[in-house]
Amino acid sequence: MAASKQTQDQMLQHLLDLLPALDITVRHEEVEGSAGGLYLLKGKRFLLLSKNRPVNEKIDLLAEVLQKEDLSGVYVLPAIRELLGQGG
C-alpha cells in the first residue's frame, strides 16, 4: 500500500519526533548502500539516517529501531503505534 509523498513525509517526521524522548540523537549523513542505523558513541545513542535514501526506506529503518524501544512512557500517535505493531 503506497502512501502519498505528503503522508510519508508526515509519518517520517512523527517517527523522528519520538527519538528525543528516547535520548536518541539523529544524524543526517550521506551513507552508501544503507539507510543507516543505531549506534552508541561515548555512552550516547545516535541514529544515522542516510540523506540519499527514499523516504520509505527511512520510515522502515525508524520503525525497526523504534519497535525495539520501550515507548510506554511516550505519547505515540495511533497510526504510528499501528505501524510499529503496538496498536490497541
Order of alpha helices (4+ residues) and beta strands (2+ residues): alpha-beta-beta-beta-alpha-alpha
